[in-house]
Amino acid sequence: MDHHELNDHFHGGDIEHDGGGGGGFYERRDSNASLLSEREGAMREPLLISKSRVNTTSQIAIVGAKVYPIESLDYESPDHSPLCSDDPNIGSNPSAHDAHYKAQDPSFSPRPVRNRRPPPYLQDYLEVGRIMGGWIIENELIKEDWRSRKRVEIYQYIFLKWTLVLLIGLLTGLVGFFNNLAVENIAGFKLLYTGNLMLKDKFFQGFVAFAGMNVILATCAAALCAFVAPAAAGSGIPEVKAYLNGVDAHSILAPSTLFVKIFGSIFGVSAGFVVGKEGPMVHTGACIANLLGQGGSRKYHLTWKWLRYFKNDRDRRDLITCGAAAGVAAAFRAPVGGVLFALEEAASWWRSALLWRAFFTTAVVAVVLRTLISFCRSGKCGLFGQGGLIMFDVNSAIPAYNTADLLAVVLIGALGGLFGCLYNYLVDKVLRTYSFINERGRVFKILLVITISLLTSCCAYGLPWFSPCTPCPVGLEEECPTIGRSGNYKNFQCPPGHYNDLASLFLNTNDDAIRNLFSSRNRNEFHISTLFIFFASIYFLGIITYGIAVPSGLFIPVILAGASYGRLVGRLLGSISNLDVGLFALLGAASFLGGTMRMTVSLCIILLELTNDLLMLPLMMLVLLISKTVADSFNKGVYDQIVKMKGLPYLEAHAEPYMRHLAAGDVCAGPLITFSGVEKVGNIMHALQMTRHNGFPVLDEPPFADAPELCGLVLRSHLLVLLKGKKFTKNRVLSGSEVLRVFHAFDFGKAGSGKGLKVEDLDLSEEEMEMYVDLHPITNTSPYMVVETMSLAKAAVLFRELGLRHLCVVPKTPGRPPIVGILTRHDFMPEHVLGLYPQFRHHK
């Protein structure tokens, strides 16, 4: 078949899907017969040019308000670290291919080989690498690079990796402190100015000033997201979670996203939105780690060549995991909780070496925050108080509970699960509604933000007018009402000696409002009606605020709403329960967090680190387990829903039930494209131009092999580098020795975001298009392969656990083309599988 006749097939190909045999296209029959009777019958033979089975799953995802192409990450990528040898005797045995190339070219001389065994403490690294598949791409260029490594490069790699996690901790801690410092001062000034106008009975002017400053701050945050980095809108945790699962979307970790995430979060939280800075801090930590891990940014002229060891997805994945953990640690000042959050929610792959690097990173964050907060306690940081959401020793009550208290805890857990699943459902509906508004343009994004800002200001300033004034309690150590500073007792419109309890919650920063709700000093500080109104308002505002074009986290709205109904239940059950209302508020926050986010261990530790109340551990565990169990009966966690809504092809840890009824060969999509070991340059260029495949099988055929055989897999990025070097031959002969001389393994390292070579960058003449190039030096000779009859469920688990991008499917019977197809993550997506086999939809 002529190349021009195949263009229609090429354009229908999957971004990730690649493969084929002998330069042709092999397809499998799409039988309408029963799947089980098919498997019992004879093995189906591949046909030449049959009905094409094309993977039609979406290759795009929502970033900001637009859709962009997505790319799978290659966690099995060539690891250029000097710890990547498949033999503890690094370079002790010359490659058999050296003799092969010597025979082809007498002038060929391999790089010097040293017989050296790594010291014992490095063998742990080597063993970890073997388990995690760090050396999966074993082409001749990489092997030659391994053999030429010096011991000093091994030490350099170890030193650099620990230096990077140290820098990630330092920078994330500094950014977290800066965020808190800015929010406390900006929001504090706004609230103090509004309060001073109200003290002068200028209530209307106070509202205009309050709403006006909120709109200005909100507009600044929206403009940054709309014009600079749309990917910075929202929490960022779903995007980080998808990246660590192996999916890269447009600009989610770019330097511009980092900039907008920091300042947009400051403006958004200061504007009084019911959002938090905790989710954005996770995204911020990941962006910092990505910036350091990819060696800076060429676009902004910040590059560091000494970070060439980390030019691969696997090392960046580890660094970004540490960055996500550091973000939680900086947001909550909870180092252990940060590590557990990365383990339980963010990361899809984990190993022991990563555990103690992440713990080291969060420990650095904790030290940085403690040092800077201690400095600010001297009054040198303006209105900055205890560093944002730092609630140590807020709750001084000693929990002593009986059977009635346990029943109350069960009730709170069940309420948290019900409220949480309803919250997730409504958030999903609101996000889908906002997507229609945001996609209409930047102006509509900003108008939506201004509308929500005005609504939030009206609620925060207007609802306290309906709350009665309460006399100040007798014997208080602090001033009541609080004037000119933050505190529990806001005067608002009340006469001297009285306070407005609803204003104490609304006209405060979110962190101070949480402190007030967790407080145990005054049981009757907040009326039951006040708690109900505040809960309903925060629940509603939190739902409609998430999804606008500002960096926004879900932790704070959920904690606020949960603490409100927890304290409300504590007031209602005060006659039969011995637990303090502050403890009920804490349990309510935990139950709502469990009901929305479906995390258990990490949330438990984060809340314990926040409140410094280890005695609450049994009750906290109970309420989280109940809320998660109840909520899981209705829908998925909020981050899982957002990942799915954005169209990110996330691979779950478990295979779907219907996959047990299918084999790996049953879902292989086409067209299937292969290259010969020595291929014509024009054929490669045509395949690269007509498809977006990222990997191609390489076949050895006579005269280079006795019979057609699978040589391995070559990556698109490696082909582009090889073609850029123009080491071609006029005849179809092996020329790998020249490639080994000219190229270095670092030439094939993964570029930064959007900086890799593209087909458009190649400039080849007509004469060069007719020449040949030897693909053997850059072909991965040991790709992961499964037989076509392997259960699709088993193949899916293998694919995810090993962090693969391509999984070759080979035939079970001889006498057939050496490869049936290639599985990528899109081939495991329900849209593709159930599209091919709709009879399994009832198995979902």
LOTOR-155187 format. One record per residue (C-alpha): residue in three letters; x, y, z. Coordinates in steps of 0.5 Angstrom, whole numbers, plus 500, padded with zeros to 3 digits. Layout:
N
ALAXYZ/...
***
This chain:
844
MET500500500/ASP503507498/HIS504512504/HIS499517501/GLU494512501/LEU495511509/ASN494518511/ASP487517513/HIS489511517/PHE495515520/HIS491521522/GLY486516526/GLY492513530/ASP492514538/ILE497519540/GLU501514544/HIS499508540/ASP504505536/GLY507498533/GLY506494527/GLY510489523/GLY515489517/GLY513496515/GLY506494514/PHE499494518/TYR496488522/GLU489488524/ARG485483528/ARG478481526/ASP473485530/SER468479531/ASN461479533/ALA461472536/SER461471543/LEU467473547/LEU468466551/SER466462544/GLU472466541/ARG477464546/GLU475457546/GLY476456538/ALA482457534/MET487463535/ARG485468531/GLU490470525/PRO492477524/LEU490479517/LEU493484512/ILE489490511/SER483489515/LYS478493518/SER482498522/ARG481498530/VAL482505532/ASN483508539/THR478513539/THR479515546/SER480523548/GLN487525547/ILE486532550/ALA484534557/ILE481541560/VAL487546562/GLY484552565/ALA478553560/LYS481550554/VAL483544551/TYR490542550/PRO493535548/ILE496531553/GLU502527553/SER504520557/LEU510520562/ASP515515561/TYR517513568/GLU521507564/SER525512561/PRO532512560/ASP535514566/HIS542518565/SER544517573/PRO550514574/LEU547509578/CYS543505572/SER547499571/ASP544492571/ASP550489574/PRO554491580/ASN560490577/ILE559496573/GLY562495566/SER566489567/ASN564485561/PRO564489554/SER558488550/ALA558483545/HIS555489540/ASP562492541/ALA565486537/HIS559486532/TYR561494530/LYS568492530/ALA567487525/GLN563492521/ASP568498522/PRO575496524/SER576504526/PHE571503532/SER573503539/PRO569503545/ARG569508551/PRO574505556/VAL571500561/ARG573500568/ASN572494573/ARG569497579/ARG564495584/PRO560500587/PRO561500595/PRO555497599/TYR551503601/LEU550504593/GLN548497592/ASP541499595/TYR540504590/LEU542499585/GLU537494588/VAL532499588/GLY533501581/ARG532494579/ILE525493582/MET523500579/GLY525499572/GLY530504572/TRP534501567/ILE528499562/ILE531502556/GLU537498555/ASN540501548/GLU547501546/LEU548508547/ILE545508554/LYS549501556/GLU556505553/ASP554511557/TRP554506563/ARG560503562/SER564509562/ARG561512568/LYS566514574/ARG566513581/VAL566521582/GLU559521578/ILE556517582/TYR557521588/GLN555527584/TYR549524583/ILE547522590/PHE549529592/LEU545533587/LYS539529589/TRP539530596/THR541538594/LEU535538590/VAL530536595/LEU534540600/LEU532546596/ILE525544595/GLY524544602/LEU527551603/LEU524554597/THR517551599/GLY518553606/LEU519560604/VAL514561599/GLY509558604/PHE511563609/PHE511569604/ASN504567603/ASN501567610/LEU505573611/ALA502577605/VAL495574606/GLU495576614/ASN497583612/ILE493584606/ALA486581609/GLY488584616/PHE489591613/LYS482590609/LEU478588616/LEU481593620/TYR479599615/THR472596615/GLY472595622/ASN474602624/LEU469605619/MET464601623/LEU466604629/LYS464611626/ASP457608624/LYS459609617/PHE456602615/PHE455604608/GLN462606607/GLY464600611/PHE461596606/VAL463599600/ALA470599602/PHE470592604/ALA466589598/GLY471594593/MET477591596/ASN475584595/VAL473586588/ILE480589586/LEU483583590/ALA479578586/THR480582579/CYS487581580/ALA487574582/ALA483573576/ALA487577571/LEU493573573/CYS489566571/ALA486569565/PHE492572561/VAL498569564/ALA497562566/PRO490559566/ALA493552568/ALA494556575/ALA486556576/GLY483551581/SER486547587/GLY492544582/ILE492537586/PRO488533581/GLU493536576/VAL499534580/LYS496527582/ALA495526574/TYR502528573/LEU505523578/ASN500517575/GLY504519568/VAL500524565/ASP503531563/ALA498536561/HIS499543558/SER503548562/ILE501545569/LEU508545572/ALA511551568/PRO514557571/SER508562569/THR504557573/LEU508557579/PHE508565579/VAL500565578/LYS499560583/ILE503564589/PHE500571587/GLY493569585/SER493565591/ILE495571596/PHE490575592/GLY484570592/VAL485568599/SER485576601/ALA479577597/GLY475573602/PHE473568598/VAL471561601/VAL478558599/GLY484556602/LYS491556600/GLU493549602/GLY491546595/PRO495551591/MET501550596/VAL501543594/HIS501545586/THR506550588/GLY511545591/ALA510541585/CYS512547580/ILE518548584/ALA520541584/ASN519541577/LEU523547575/LEU529545579/GLY529538576/GLN528540569/GLY534544570/GLY531551570/SER527554564/ARG530556557/LYS524561556/TYR526565562/HIS534564561/LEU534560567/THR538554566/TRP543549569/LYS547544565/TRP549540572/LEU542538573/ARG543533566/TYR542527570/PHE535529572/LYS533529565/ASN528524565/ASP521523568/ARG523518573/ASP527523577/ARG522528576/ARG517524578/ASP520523585/LEU522530586/ILE515532584/THR512527589/CYS517531595/GLY515537592/ALA507535593/ALA509533600/ALA513539602/GLY507543600/VAL502540605/ALA507541610/ALA508548609/ALA501549608/PHE499546615/ARG506546618/ALA505538618/PRO511535616/VAL509527617/GLY502529614/GLY505532608/VAL509525607/LEU503521608/PHE499525604/ALA504524598/LEU503517599/GLU496516600/GLU493521595/ALA498524590/ALA503519588/SER501512584/TRP508509585/TRP512509592/ARG519506594/SER523506601/ALA528511598/LEU523516596/LEU520516603/TRP526518607/ARG527523601/ALA520526602/PHE521526610/PHE527530609/THR524535605/THR518536610/ALA523536616/VAL526542612/VAL520546611/ALA518545618/VAL525548620/VAL524554616/LEU517555618/ARG519555625/THR525559624/LEU521565621/ILE515565625/SER519565631/PHE522571628/CYS515574627/ARG513574634/SER517580635/GLY512584631/LYS517585625/CYS512582620/GLY506587621/LEU499584622/PHE502577621/GLY500572627/GLN502565628/GLY503564621/GLY496562618/LEU493556619/ILE497554625/MET492551631/PHE497548636/ASP494548643/VAL488551641/ASN484546644/SER486545651/ALA480540653/ILE481533655/PRO477528652/ALA474523656/TYR468519653/ASN463514654/THR458510650/ALA453516649/ASP459520646/LEU461514641/LEU454514638/ALA455522637/VAL461521634/VAL458515629/LEU453520628/ILE458526626/GLY461521621/ALA455519618/LEU453526617/GLY460528614/GLY459522609/LEU453525607/PHE454532607/GLY461530603/CYS458526597/LEU453531596/TYR458537596/ASN462533591/TYR456532587/LEU454539587/VAL461541586/ASP462537579/LYS455540577/VAL458547578/LEU464546575/ARG461543569/THR456549568/TYR462554569/SER466551564/PHE461553559/ILE462560562/ASN469560562/GLU470558555/ARG467564552/GLY473568553/ARG477572559/VAL473577560/PHE467572562/LYS472569567/ILE473575570/LEU466577570/LEU464571573/VAL470572579/ILE467579580/THR460576581/ILE462571586/SER466576590/LEU460581590/LEU456575593/THR461573598/SER462580600/CYS454581601/CYS454575605/ALA460576610/TYR457583611/GLY450582611/LEU448576614/PRO451578621/TRP446584621/PHE441578623/SER445576629/PRO443578635/CYS448582640/THR451578645/PRO454580652/CYS461579653/PRO462573658/VAL465575665/GLY472573667/LEU475573660/GLU483574659/GLU482577653/GLU479584651/CYS471583649/PRO469586644/THR476586640/ILE477592637/GLY483594632/ARG486587632/SER483580630/GLY480576635/ASN474572637/TYR469577639/LYS467582634/ASN463588635/PHE460590629/GLN454594630/CYS453592637/PRO454597643/PRO460597648/GLY460590652/HIS457586647/TYR459582641/ASN456579634/ASP458572634/LEU456571626/ALA461577625/SER466574629/LEU466568624/PHE465572617/LEU469578618/ASN475574620/THR481571616/ASN479563615/ASP484561619/ASP482565625/ALA475563624/ILE477556624/ARG481557631/ASN474560634/LEU470554632/PHE475550635/SER476554641/SER474550648/ARG474557652/ASN467559652/ARG461553650/ASN456558649/GLU460563645/PHE456562638/HIS449561638/ILE446555635/SER442559630/THR449562628/LEU452556627/PHE447553622/ILE447560618/PHE455560618/PHE455552616/ALA449553610/SER453559608/ILE460556607/TYR457550604/PHE454554599/LEU459559598/GLY464553598/ILE461550592/ILE460556587/THR467559589/TYR471553587/GLY471553579/ILE472560578/ALA479563575/VAL483564581/PRO487559585/SER483556590/GLY484550595/LEU478546598/PHE481544605/ILE479551608/PRO472551606/VAL471544608/ILE474545615/LEU470551616/ALA463547614/GLY465541618/ALA467545624/SER461549624/TYR456543624/GLY461539628/ARG460544634/LEU452545632/VAL452537634/GLY456539640/ARG451544642/LEU445540641/LEU447534644/GLY450537650/SER446534655/ILE448527654/SER455528651/ASN461529655/LEU465532650/ASP467539649/VAL464543643/GLY471544641/LEU472537640/PHE466536636/ALA468542632/LEU474538630/LEU471531629/GLY466535624/ALA472538620/ALA475531620/SER468527618/PHE467532612/LEU474532610/GLY473524610/GLY467525606/THR469529600/MET477527599/ARG476520602/MET483520605/THR484517612/VAL491516615/SER494523612/LEU488527614/CYS488524621/ILE495526622/ILE495532619/LEU489534624/LEU493531630/GLU499535628/LEU494542627/THR491541634/ASN497538638/ASP491533641/LEU494526640/LEU488524645/MET483525640/LEU486519635/PRO481514637/LEU475518635/MET479521629/MET480514626/LEU473512628/VAL470518624/LEU474518618/LEU473511617/ILE465512618/SER465518613/LYS469515608/THR465509608/VAL458512607/ALA461517602/ASP464511598/SER457508597/PHE455514593/ASN460517589/LYS468518588/GLY472523592/VAL472530589/TYR479530586/ASP478523583/GLN471527580/ILE475533577/VAL481528574/LYS475525570/MET472531569/LYS478534566/GLY479528561/LEU486526564/PRO487518563/TYR488516570/LEU490509571/GLU486506577/ALA490502582/HIS485496581/ALA483493574/GLU475494572/PRO472487573/TYR470487566/MET477486564/ARG478479567/HIS474477561/LEU478480556/ALA485479553/ALA491484552/GLY490482544/ASP483484544/VAL484491545/CYS490493541/ALA488499536/GLY491501530/PRO494503525/LEU500499527/ILE507502524/THR514499525/PHE521500522/SER526496520/GLY533496524/VAL536500518/GLU530504515/LYS530509510/VAL530516513/GLY524518508/ASN520513511/ILE521515518/MET520522517/HIS513520513/ALA511516520/LEU513522524/GLN509527520/MET503523519/THR502520526/ARG503523533/HIS505516536/ASN511516541/GLY514509540/PHE515505534/PRO517497534/VAL523496530/LEU524489527/ASP530486524/GLU529482517/PRO534479513/PRO540480511/PHE540483519/ALA537477521/ASP535470519/ALA527471520/PRO523477522/GLU524478529/LEU522484534/CYS529488535/GLY526493540/LEU522499541/VAL525506539/LEU522513542/ARG519518538/SER524523541/HIS530519540/LEU528519533/LEU528526532/VAL535527535/LEU538522531/LEU535525525/LYS537532527/GLY544529527/LYS544527520/LYS548521521/PHE546517515/THR548512510/LYS547511502/ASN546504503/ARG542500507/VAL548497512/LEU549498519/SER553504522/GLY552504529/SER559505531/GLU558512528/VAL552514532/LEU556511538/ARG562516537/VAL558522535/PHE552522540/HIS552522548/ALA547519552/PHE545526555/ASP543528548/PHE537524548/GLY535526555/LYS528529556/ALA527536555/GLY524541559/SER516543558/GLY515544551/LYS522545549/GLY524538546/LEU525537538/LYS519537534/VAL518534526/GLU518542524/ASP525543527/LEU528538522/ASP531540515/LEU532534511/SER534535503/GLU531530498/GLU537527497/GLU538525505/MET530523505/GLU533517500/MET538515505/TYR538510511/VAL540510518/ASP541505523/LEU536505529/HIS540499533/PRO544504537/ILE538508540/THR533502540/ASN531499547/THR532492546/SER528490552/PRO522493552/TYR516490557/MET512485553/VAL506480554/VAL503475550/GLU496477547/THR492472551/MET494475558/SER488477561/LEU487485560/ALA486486568/LYS493483569/ALA496487563/ALA493493566/VAL496492573/LEU503491570/PHE502497566/ARG501501572/GLU505498577/LEU511499573/GLY510506570/LEU510504563/ARG508508557/HIS508502552/LEU507495553/CYS508490547/VAL504485545/VAL507479542/PRO503473538/LYS503466542/THR503462536/PRO509462531/GLY509463524/ARG506470525/PRO509477525/PRO513478531/ILE509483534/VAL501484535/GLY500491537/ILE502496543/LEU498498549/THR498505552/ARG494508557/HIS489510553/ASP488502551/PHE486501558/MET481507558/PRO473505559/GLU471509553/HIS476505549/VAL475498552/LEU467499552/GLY467502545/LEU470495543/TYR465491547/PRO459494549/GLN456488552/PHE461489558/ARG457495560/HIS453492565/HIS459489569/LYS462496570/
***
